[in-house]
Amino acid sequence: MENSLKNFDETEAEMPDFNAAILEALAASNLPIASSNRLSQIPTPAIIPSEHSKFFENSGITVIGPSTNLEGNVKSESACVIFGRVNGNVTAPRIVLEIGSYVEGNLNSRSVKILGTLNGNIICDEATVSANGKIRGNIAYETIEMDRGSEIVGSLWLQPNSVGA
């Protein structure tokens, strides 16, 4: 039987250019980037899609990877991108639940983008729910955008000047 496992150097050529996406997000965050950073050594998929770059302006990035199952609350001063599972509340200036992610808890943020699944409530200024996004809970928002095909089971409350993180 042929070994189906490849080392990272062999698979890197097949992956999207995640280094460029990370560098773009870091550049938008205005954080210093040392020339000695070896981002090419990080064996993860494209973790910061470029379409989310506006969510990282003037902020760092907290990434919860696709193979991560986090038990407990997350409070971050930087934008939070979730690819894995979180069982707890998430508070950050900007939150993105990526396709395939699952959060069992509440989100508190200025900007929230839901492409994954949330079982909990949202308090935010700006909410975006994509066609893949699924929410079972209530949303208190200042502005909201919902794509055709998004699923929301709960109430929507317009809250001018809401209290997002």
Beta strands, then each sheet from edge to edge (+ up, - down):
strand 1: 61-64
strand 2: 69-71
strand 3: 74-75
strand 4: 79-82
strand 5: 85-87
strand 6: 90-91
strand 7: 94-97
strand 8: 102-104
strand 9: 107-114
strand 10: 117-119
strand 11: 122-129
strand 12: 134-136
strand 13: 139-141
strand 14: 143-146
strand 15: 151-153
strand 16: 156-158
sheet 1: 1+ 4+ 7+ 9+ 6+ 3+
sheet 2: 1+ 4+ 7+ 9+ 11+ 13+ 16+
sheet 3: 1+ 4+ 7+ 9+ 11+ 14+
sheet 4: 2+ 5+ 8+ 10+ 12+ 15+
end
